[in-house]
Amino acid sequence: MQIIWKRSKALARVLALVGFTGLLVLALMTTSDVLMRWLFKAPLQGVNDVSSVVMAVVISACIPANLAMKQNIRVEVFGAVAGRRTKALLEVFSSALTFVLIALMAWQFLDYVGSLKVNGDRTWVLGWQVWPWWAVATVMLWLAAFVQAMVLIIDLASLFDGTNSGAALRNDPSSQL
């Protein structure tokens, strides 16, 4: 399981890098569009089209890494006060809820991509088909669900073995006291 976890985490980091690169490209395109409008009164055609389809991919590319590194927002006051066992139980509970939410989102994206394909939706200026971009976003959400399932398994292992081994396996900095 450790090999699967390490490879999943490595893939998640690569996807996050791809996502941030896409975000940088979008920012450069937007800046170029603004400069072209301002200096030459000649905007770049299709920047909004590119932005509308690429943004879903950019965002979904970062979700698996966020989940793998447990960088989602959380409140740890009760867990810190209640003790190690209760904290581990709360970690399992939050990991399970996060898994359910991500899996439901990924499931709904399947229907959404299907409807985009059936309807033949295209971008306004460039005429690109929209569904392939959302299909890529859907694949990344399913990867996020897999990563979160791994996080849940690690949190369950930590709960049942009574140690902080799950945090160590995840390379969680908070596990190093």
C-alpha positions as CSV (number, residue, x, y, z in Angstrom):
1,M,0.0,0.0,0.0
2,Q,2.9,2.3,0.7
3,I,4.0,2.1,-3.0
4,I,0.5,2.9,-4.2
5,W,0.4,5.9,-1.8
6,K,3.8,7.2,-2.8
7,R,2.9,7.0,-6.5
8,S,-0.5,8.5,-6.0
9,K,1.0,11.4,-4.1
10,A,3.7,11.9,-6.7
11,L,1.1,11.9,-9.5
12,A,-1.0,14.4,-7.5
13,R,2.0,16.7,-7.2
14,V,2.8,16.5,-10.9
15,L,-0.9,17.3,-11.7
16,A,-0.7,20.3,-9.3
17,L,2.4,21.5,-11.2
18,V,0.5,21.1,-14.5
19,G,-2.4,23.0,-12.9
20,F,-0.3,25.9,-11.7
21,T,1.5,26.0,-15.1
22,G,-1.9,26.3,-16.8
23,L,-2.9,29.1,-14.4
24,L,0.3,30.9,-15.3
25,V,-0.4,30.6,-19.0
26,L,-3.9,31.9,-18.4
27,A,-2.5,34.9,-16.5
28,L,0.0,35.6,-19.3
29,M,-2.8,35.4,-21.9
30,T,-5.0,37.7,-19.9
31,T,-2.2,40.2,-19.4
32,S,-1.4,40.1,-23.1
33,D,-5.0,40.6,-24.0
34,V,-5.3,43.6,-21.7
35,L,-2.0,45.1,-23.1
36,M,-3.1,44.5,-26.7
37,R,-6.5,46.2,-26.0
38,W,-4.8,49.1,-24.3
39,L,-1.8,49.7,-26.6
40,F,-3.3,48.7,-30.0
41,K,-7.0,48.5,-29.5
42,A,-6.7,44.9,-30.8
43,P,-7.7,42.3,-28.2
44,L,-6.6,38.7,-28.5
45,Q,-9.5,36.7,-29.8
46,G,-10.7,33.8,-27.8
47,V,-9.0,34.5,-24.4
48,N,-12.3,34.1,-22.6
49,D,-13.0,30.9,-24.4
50,V,-9.6,29.4,-23.4
51,S,-10.1,30.7,-19.9
52,S,-13.5,29.2,-19.5
53,V,-12.5,25.7,-20.5
54,V,-8.9,25.6,-19.1
55,M,-10.0,26.9,-15.6
56,A,-11.9,23.7,-14.8
57,V,-8.8,21.7,-15.6
58,V,-6.5,24.0,-13.7
59,I,-8.7,23.8,-10.5
60,S,-9.3,20.1,-10.7
61,A,-5.6,19.4,-11.2
62,C,-4.8,20.9,-7.8
63,I,-7.4,19.0,-5.8
64,P,-5.6,15.7,-5.5
65,A,-2.4,17.3,-4.2
66,N,-4.4,19.3,-1.7
67,L,-6.1,16.2,-0.4
68,A,-2.9,14.1,-0.3
69,M,-1.1,16.7,1.8
70,K,-4.2,17.4,3.9
71,Q,-4.1,21.1,3.2
72,N,-7.8,21.6,3.4
73,I,-9.3,24.0,5.9
74,R,-9.9,22.4,9.3
75,V,-10.5,23.3,12.9
76,E,-8.5,21.3,15.4
77,V,-9.5,22.8,18.7
78,F,-11.7,20.0,20.0
79,G,-9.2,17.3,18.8
80,A,-6.3,19.0,20.6
81,V,-8.3,19.3,23.8
82,A,-9.9,15.8,23.8
83,G,-6.8,13.7,23.4
84,R,-5.0,11.5,20.8
85,R,-7.7,8.9,20.3
86,T,-10.5,11.4,19.9
87,K,-8.3,13.4,17.5
88,A,-7.7,10.3,15.4
89,L,-11.4,9.5,15.4
90,L,-12.2,13.1,14.2
91,E,-9.5,12.7,11.5
92,V,-11.3,9.5,10.3
93,F,-14.6,11.3,10.4
94,S,-13.4,14.3,8.4
95,S,-11.6,12.1,5.9
96,A,-14.7,10.0,5.3
97,L,-16.9,13.1,4.8
98,T,-14.3,14.6,2.4
99,F,-14.2,11.3,0.5
100,V,-18.0,11.2,0.2
101,L,-18.1,14.8,-1.0
102,I,-15.3,14.4,-3.6
103,A,-16.8,11.1,-4.9
104,L,-20.2,12.7,-5.2
105,M,-18.8,15.6,-7.1
106,A,-16.9,13.2,-9.5
107,W,-20.1,11.2,-10.0
108,Q,-22.0,14.3,-10.9
109,F,-19.3,15.5,-13.3
110,L,-19.9,12.2,-15.3
111,D,-23.5,13.3,-16.0
112,Y,-22.4,16.8,-16.7
113,V,-19.8,15.7,-19.2
114,G,-22.3,13.4,-20.9
115,S,-24.8,16.3,-21.2
116,L,-22.2,18.6,-22.7
117,K,-21.3,15.9,-25.3
118,V,-24.9,15.2,-26.2
119,N,-25.7,18.9,-26.5
120,G,-22.6,19.6,-28.5
121,D,-21.7,22.6,-26.4
122,R,-18.9,24.7,-27.9
123,T,-17.0,27.8,-26.9
124,W,-18.4,31.1,-28.2
125,V,-15.5,32.5,-30.3
126,L,-13.1,29.6,-31.0
127,G,-15.8,27.0,-31.4
128,W,-14.0,24.4,-29.3
129,Q,-15.9,21.5,-28.0
130,V,-16.4,21.9,-24.2
131,W,-16.9,18.3,-23.1
132,P,-13.3,17.0,-23.5
133,W,-12.0,19.7,-21.1
134,W,-14.6,18.8,-18.5
135,A,-13.8,15.1,-19.1
136,V,-10.2,15.8,-18.1
137,A,-11.4,17.7,-15.0
138,T,-13.6,14.7,-14.2
139,V,-10.7,12.2,-14.5
140,M,-8.8,14.5,-12.1
141,L,-11.7,14.5,-9.6
142,W,-11.8,10.7,-9.7
143,L,-8.1,10.7,-9.0
144,A,-8.8,13.0,-6.1
145,A,-11.4,10.6,-4.8
146,F,-8.8,7.8,-5.0
147,V,-6.3,9.9,-3.2
148,Q,-8.8,10.8,-0.5
149,A,-9.7,7.1,-0.1
150,M,-6.0,6.4,0.5
151,V,-6.0,9.2,3.1
152,L,-9.0,7.7,4.8
153,I,-7.3,4.2,4.9
154,I,-4.2,5.8,6.4
155,D,-6.3,7.7,9.0
156,L,-8.1,4.4,9.8
157,A,-4.8,2.6,10.3
158,S,-3.7,5.4,12.7
159,L,-6.9,5.1,14.6
160,F,-6.7,1.3,15.1
161,D,-3.0,1.0,15.7
162,G,-3.0,3.8,18.3
163,T,0.2,5.4,16.9
164,N,0.8,8.4,14.6
165,S,2.0,6.1,11.8
166,G,-0.6,7.3,9.4
167,A,0.8,10.9,9.6
168,A,4.3,9.5,9.2
169,L,3.2,7.6,6.1
170,R,1.7,10.7,4.6
171,N,4.8,12.7,5.6
172,D,2.6,15.0,7.6
173,P,4.8,17.7,9.2
174,S,2.4,17.9,12.2
175,S,3.4,14.3,13.0
176,Q,6.9,15.4,13.9
177,L,6.9,16.5,17.5
